[in-house]
Amino acid sequence: MKLRIVLAFCLCVAFGNAQDSTQIKSYVGQAINDIRAFVKIPNDALEHADINLNLTWLTKEFNARGFNSSILPTEGESLFFASLPMEDSKPTILFYMHFDGQSVDPPKWDQPNPYEVVLKSPDGDGWKNESFEDLNENINYDWRLFGRSTSDDKGPIVMFLAAIDLLKENGQEFPYNIKIILDSEEEKSSKPLPKAVKEYRELLEADFLVINDGPVHVSEKPTIVYGCRGITTLSLTTYGPIKPQHSGHYGNYAPNPGFQLAQVLATMKDADGKVIIDGYYDGITLDENALSVLKSVPDDAATINSNLAIKTPEKVGSFYQEALQYPSLNIRGLGSGWIGKKARTIVPATATAEIDLRLVPESDGTRLKGLVKKHIQKQGFYIMDTIPSKKERLAHDKIMTIKEGSVTDAFRTDLNNPYGEFIVNTLKTKFGEDVVQIRIMGGTVPISPFINELKIPAFIVPMVNPDNNQHSPNENLKIGQIAYGIKVFYGILSAKM
């Protein structure tokens, strides 16, 4: 008798899972159509007309699902806001995503138009084009959609809409008030966001914030991220002769700005890659609990090194996740004179290094930039924020022009936050496996304005495949991740704390 009961239970679970899988698959099919329609609207963050067309599409789609939507003007492009009718007795979730995209360089894409989604299947080490009609009979979760913003970030927006549709079809009650804010300038640093969050503070009030941007962990397991690094930049320019000069006539006489710049850059890090500028890592400590979480992330050093084609990583941390807990100092671009076939036998007039500093919550971007400038002064440079005049050149041996970028702050939510525990438990229940918990990720999402102004905890719950090529040619979204995203949103929006 007991055996019959167990078998009956197993059959019910199997039938329920199969039914759930079939239902999800039907919504994945609709989501693919919606992604194609959404991606077809160009969304270059630098094009005002593109942003307006996307706002129109978003308004139509959210209003059709019962949301109250608003276009929120800012000092730059407008934000998109939507919410379902509010109930005072319920806690409120605020979701953040963005709908703008990186510019495209069509000749570098393996398709005629990056805004026309192409369906492809794995073919050895490459990809084979498929017909969308083939999805009518069977949706293959290993196939991919190729197009700008399929993964970053239009795909997740459509997954959210599909989950809302599925929840309503199932008659599922929402235990939470639901708000969503969609950024229009994420790909160009979201400069208007801090002031806009302050202006629309009452509209955006919530109990916690969920950010759906970026890829899941490379293991493709369910992932939650408790923070992200911030960023700021410096542009450093050194000077030689006022115009490029013949290296035969003036080599050994006119100071070479390339060597000056190389020498000062070399004083900023040791041979192991650690920043040796006084005070750069001040305030950062990792206790046993933090180290335990960092070590629990299923990274494989050999795989990472192989993918990067490097023998030995830098020694800022003893392993990859630990390295992300410290601010970085990176040369992102370096130039002087001409190179390659255009190289000339000259002493260059200038040399420039573009620097980015990735920040952690313990490091203030303005303070770190000040430490870098102070360090450069110690190397004997006269620092300016403009191009030096001839009089200034004649008055100083070594001059450097430094231009500073704006600061986007880092954020990190406590690992024991109850809303974080709720998300972890929801993902674990939904997918039946341990959740990868990342203390802080390497990339930057402009979330600090929400945390600073609204005083709420924030969590990144990424949706897309780790090899999605975001920002690059051939950006893509694995169809299986659409199913994953719908399940994630469904779980979060239906589970009670």
N, C-alpha and C positions, 0 to 999 in steps of 0.2 A: 504493500500500500504506500509506504514512504517513498519507494522508488518511483511509483507512478506520479506522486505529488511533485517530486523533484524534476522528473521528466516534463511534466506539464508546465512547471514554472520555467524551465529552460526554453521550452517551445514558445511560451508567451514572451519571454525576453527576446528570443531570436526574432519572433514575428514583429515585436515592437521596434526592434533595432532596424529590421528590414524596412518596415513601414516608414520609420523616421528617415532612413537613408533615401528611400524613394521620394519622399516629400521634399527633402533637402535638394535632391538632384533636379526636381522640377523647378525649384527656385533658383538653382544655379543657372539653368538654361535661360530663365528670364533675366537674371543678372547679367549674363553675357551680352544679351541684346541691349540692355541698358548701358553697359560699359561701352559698347561700340558707339551708341548714340552720343554718350557724354564725351568720349574721347574725340569724336569727330569735330567737336567745337574746340578750336585752338585756344590754348590757355597760357600763352607766353606771359610770364610775370612782368615783362617790360612793355606789354601792349595793352593800353587802356581799353580799347574796343573788345579785345578778347575777354577781359575780365567781366565786362558788362553782359556779353552774350552768355557766359557761364552763370552769372547771377540770375538771368532769366530762366535758364533750364532748371536751376536749383529751386527757384520759387515755385515753378510749375509742379515739380516732382514732390516736394515736401507738402505743398498745399493739398495735393491730391490724396495724401495720406493722413489728412486731418491736422497737420501742424499749422500753427500760427507763425508765419515767417515775417522777417523784417530785413531790409537792407540798411546796414548801419554805416553812415558816412564817417570817414576818418580824414586825417590830413593827407592821406594817400588814397589808395583804392578802398572801396567799401568792403566791409565784412558782411557775411551772411549769417543770420541768426534764426533759429526755429525752435519752437517748443510745443509740446502737447499741452492741453488744458491742465492747469495746476490744481493740486489738492494740498491744503496746508498740513494735513496729517502725514504726508509722505515725505521721506528724504528726497533730495534732488541730486541727480547725476548730470554733470556737464561734460559733453563730449567735444573734443577738439580735433579737427582735421584741416587740411588745406586743399584748395581746388586749383591753385595756380601751378604752373609747371616751368621747368627749365626750358630755355630756348633750344631749338633743334637745328641740326646741320644735316639736311636731308641726304646729301651724297654719302654720308657715313653710315646711313641706315641700310639694312638689307631688305628694303621695301620701298615702293615709290613715294609713299606719303606717310610720315610718322603719325599723322592724325587719323589715318584710316587703319583700323585694327586688322592685323593679319593673324590667322590661326596657323600654328605650327606644331609638329610632333617631333620628338627626339629621333635623330637619324645618325647613329654613330656618335661622332664628336660634334656634329652640327645639328641643323634643323631642316625639316621638310615641310613645305607649304601644304595645308589641308583646306578642304572646303567646309564652310560653316554648315552646309546642308548635312554633312556627315554627323553633326551633333544631334540631329533630329532623332536618330536611331539609338545612339549611345554617346553619352558624355564621358570622354576619357579624361580622367583627372590628371594625367601626366602631360596632356597637351597644354599649350600656352597661348596667351594673347599677347601679341607684340604691338606696342604703340606708346606714344608719349603719355605719361601719367596713368597708364594702366595700373601700375603698382603704387606710384607716388604722386597723387594720393586719391585719384578718382575711383580706383577699384574699391578701397575700403569704404568710401562714401556710399557706393552702390550696395555693398554688402550690408551696411547699416539699413538702407531702405528695404532691402530684401528681407532682412530679419524682422523689421516692423510689419511687413506684409504677412509673413509667416505667423508671427505672434497673434495678429488680428484674426487670421484664418482659423487658428486653433482656439480662439476665444480666450486667450491668455490675458489675465489681469496684469497690469504693470504695477509692481510694488513701489515704483519710484516715479517722481516727476522727471521728465526727460527734456533736457535742453541740449542744443548743439550749436557750436560756433565754428564757422568755416573761414579760414584765413585766406586772403587774396594776395598776400605778399610774402609768404613764407620763404619762397625761393630767392627773395632779395632782402632777407634779414628782418622782415616784419617791423620796420622802423616805426610805423604809426601805432603799433599795438599797445605799448605801455599807456599812452595817453588815452587810447580808445577804451581800454579796460577800465580805467579810472572813470571815464565819462559814462560808460554803460554799466557801472558796477552793480546797480540794483537789478538790472535785467539779467546779469550773468551769475547772480548769487546762487551758490550750490553747496552741497555738503562735501563732494569730492569731484575731482576732475580725472577723466580718462582720455588719454591721447592715443589715437590710432594711426601711428605713422611709423615707417621703418619696417625692417624685416624681422621675422622670428629668428631665434638662434640657429646657427648653422646645422645643428642636429635636427632641425625642423620640429622640435618638441614645442608644446605650448609654452609661451614665454611671457613674463612680466618684467618690466624694467622700472626701478624705483627712482631713477634720475638720469640726467644727461649733462654732459659737460657744456659749459658756456664757451664763448669765443670773443676774442678781440684781435686787432691786427696792428702792425707797424710797417711802414715803408721806410727803408734806410737807404740814403743815397750819399755816396762819397764823390769827391771831385779831384780831377787831375788838371791838365791844361784846359784853358777855357774853350778850346776847340781841339778835336782829335789831331794829333801830330805824328809825322813820319817817325817810325820807331828806330830807323837808322840814325836820324839826326838827333832825336831827343830821348831815345831809350838810354837809361842810366842817368838821365838828367831830370826830365819831367816826372814827378811822382805819378805812379800808376794807381788809379782809383780802385782797380780790381784787386790788387794786392792789399791795399789799405782795408778794403771791405773784408776780404778773406781773413786777414789777420785779426780783425776785431771779432768777426763771427767765430773764429776758432777759440777765442777766449771764453766763450759762453758755455761750452760743454766740454766734459772730459772725454777720454777715449771710449768710455762705456756708455756714452749718450746721456749722462746725468748733467743737468743744468748746474753750473757752479757759480752762478750769480748769487751774491750774498742774500739770504732770506727768501729765495724763490719757493722753497718747499715748506716754509714755516707754517705751523698750525695743523699739519696733517698727521694723524695717528690712526692706526688700525688695530682695534682690539680683537680678541679671539673670536667673538661672534661674527664680526665683519669678515675676518679672514676665512672663517668656516663657510660663509655664504659665497665668498669669492671662489673658493676651491670647489664648491659644489657645482659650478657651471661646467658642463661637459665639453670643455675645450680640449683640443689635442694639439700640443705644441708642434709635433712633427708635421701634422697636416697644415697648420698655419704657416710654418716656415717653408714648407714645400710650395704652398700656394703663392707665397711672396718671393720664392726662389732666393732665400737668404740662409746662410749657414748659422749665424749667431745673432739673436736679437739684442737690442740694447738692454742695459741693466738697471733701468729706472725702477722696475719691479722684478720680483723673482719669477713671475709668470704673467701671462697676458692680462687677466682681469686685475691683478694688482697694479700693473702699469697704468691702467686707466684711472686710478684713484689719485694720480698726481697731475698737476698742470704740465702741459707740454710746451715746448718752444720749437717751432718748426719753420724751416726755410721752405716756403711754398713756391718761390720763384726767384731766379737769380739771373741777372743780365748785365753785360758790359760790351760795348763795341759790336762787332759782327762775328758770326760763327758759321761753320760749314763752308759751302762753296762761296759764300759772301765774305769770308774772313779777309781782313785787310791788315797790312803791316803798319799798325798805328799804335800809339799810346792813347787809350780811350779818354774821353772827356769826363765821363761819369761811370759809376757802377751802382746798381740798385739791387737790394735784396728785399723781397716781400716776405714778411714774417707773420705767422699766425700763432696765437697763444690760446690753447684750449684750457678752459678753466674748470675747476672743481669748486664745490660750495665753500671750502675753506680759503680759497684764493680770490681776492678782489682784483678784477681786471685792470682797473686804474692804478692800483698799487703795483701790480706786476709790471705794467708799462713803465712806471716810475723807476722801478728797480733796474730795468733794462737800460733806460736812459742814463741813470746814475753810473751804471757799469761802463757804458760807452764813454762817458765823460772821464772816467778814471783811466781810460786808454789814451787820453790826450786829445780828444775831439772837442771842437767847439760846435755845439748843437744849435741848429736853427729849425724853424718850421716853414721857411721860405727858401727860394733859390738864392744863393749868396751873390752879392754885387762884386764887382771887380775890387772895390775898396776893401770889402770884407775878406776876399780871397787873399789879398796882399797882407792882411793883418794877422792871419792865422795859418799855421802849418797844416793842420788837419781839420776839415770841416765836414759835418754830416747834417743833411736835412732829414728830419724825422717827421713823418705824417702819421697821425694816430687815427685808427678806426674806432667806431662806436663799440660799446661793450654789451654783449648779451650774456646775462648771468647764468651760471649753472644752477641746478636744483637737485635735491635728493630728499626723498620722503623716508621716514623711519621704517626700517624693515619690519617692525612689529605693529605697524599701524593696522587697526581693525578693518579698514576698508581694503587694504592690501591683502589681508588674510582672507577676506570675503572673495576677492577676485581669484586668489590662488586656489581656494577650495572649490570655487565654481568651475574653473578650468580643469582641475583634477577630476572632479565628478563627471564633467562633460566628456572628457577624452580618456579617462581611466589610466592616466600615467602621471608621473611626477612632473611638476612644472619647473622650468628653468627660471631661476630668480637672479636677475642681474642688478647689482647694487647701483651701478652708474654706467651708462653706455658712452661710447666714444664720440658719437655725433652730437649735434646741437639742434634742439627744438626750442622755439621761442616761447617757453612756458612760464618763465619766471615772473612776467607781469601779472599773470593770474594768481600765482602763489603769493606774491608780494602784496597785491591789492585785495584779493578775496580771502586770503588767509585760510586756504584749504589744501589738503594733501592731494598730490597728483601722481598718476601711474601711467606708464606707457604700456599699452597692450598691442604689440605689433601684429599684423595680419598676413603680410606677404612673404613670398619665398626669399631666402637669403641671397640668391643669385639673380636678382631681378634687374640688375643694370640701371638702377635709378640714376638720374642725371646724365646718363650716357646714351649713346646710340643703342638701338635694339633693346630698350627697356621692355620688360615683359612681366606677365602675371601668370603663374601656374594655376590652372583651373581648379585643382584640388584645394588651393588656398582660398578660393571663393567659398567653397563649402565650409572650410575651416572658419572663415570670418563670419559667415552667417550663423554658425553654431556658437561662436564666441559671443556675438551680440545677443543672440537668443538666450544664452545662459545667463549673461549678466543682467539682462532686462527682465528676466522672469524669476530669478532666484531671490529669495528673501534672506536678509542677513540673520 
